[in-house]
Amino acid sequence: MNKKFMSTLLLFTVFAGFLWWGLAMLVAPNKDGETIVYALLILGCAGYALVSLLMLPRKKQP
């Protein structure tokens, strides 16, 4: 498998995992302030991974 494809796939997996984890923590029934802050930090990491995905160089189209 190509290294670029593998790294893109892993970055997308990090984005999806952090997004799922952060949202799951936010909708949990018993949460306190610390859990909300932690969930927002995780969602921030997911956002950073998304921006990194969008900033990856793309193939030039002929």
C-alpha positions as CSV (number, residue, x, y, z in Angstrom):
1,M,0.0,0.0,0.0
2,N,1.2,3.5,-0.8
3,K,2.7,5.5,2.1
4,K,0.7,8.6,1.2
5,F,-2.6,6.7,1.0
6,M,-1.8,4.9,4.3
7,S,-1.0,8.2,6.2
8,T,-4.2,9.8,4.8
9,L,-6.2,6.9,5.9
10,L,-4.7,7.0,9.4
11,L,-5.3,10.7,9.6
12,F,-9.0,10.2,8.6
13,T,-9.3,7.5,11.2
14,V,-7.9,9.8,13.9
15,F,-10.4,12.5,12.8
16,A,-13.4,10.0,12.9
17,G,-12.3,8.5,16.2
18,F,-11.8,11.8,18.0
19,L,-15.1,13.1,16.6
20,W,-17.0,10.1,17.8
21,W,-15.3,10.1,21.2
22,G,-15.9,13.8,21.8
23,L,-19.5,13.7,20.7
24,A,-20.2,10.6,22.8
25,M,-18.8,12.3,25.8
26,L,-20.9,15.4,25.2
27,V,-24.2,13.4,25.0
28,A,-23.4,11.2,28.0
29,P,-26.2,11.4,30.6
30,N,-24.0,12.0,33.7
31,K,-21.4,14.6,32.9
32,D,-19.7,17.3,34.9
33,G,-17.7,20.4,33.9
34,E,-14.5,18.5,33.6
35,T,-16.0,16.0,31.2
36,I,-17.4,18.8,29.1
37,V,-14.1,20.6,28.9
38,Y,-12.3,17.3,28.1
39,A,-14.9,16.6,25.3
40,L,-14.4,20.0,23.8
41,L,-10.6,19.4,23.8
42,I,-11.1,16.1,22.0
43,L,-13.4,17.8,19.5
44,G,-10.7,20.4,19.0
45,C,-8.2,17.7,18.2
46,A,-10.7,16.2,15.7
47,G,-11.0,19.7,14.1
48,Y,-7.3,19.9,13.8
49,A,-7.1,16.5,12.1
50,L,-9.9,17.6,9.7
51,V,-8.0,20.8,8.8
52,S,-4.8,18.8,8.3
53,L,-6.7,16.4,6.0
54,L,-8.1,19.4,4.0
55,M,-4.6,20.9,3.7
56,L,-3.0,17.8,2.2
57,P,-1.6,18.4,-1.3
58,R,-3.8,17.0,-4.1
59,K,-3.0,15.6,-7.5
60,K,-3.0,18.1,-10.3
61,Q,-5.8,17.4,-12.7
62,P,-4.8,17.7,-16.4
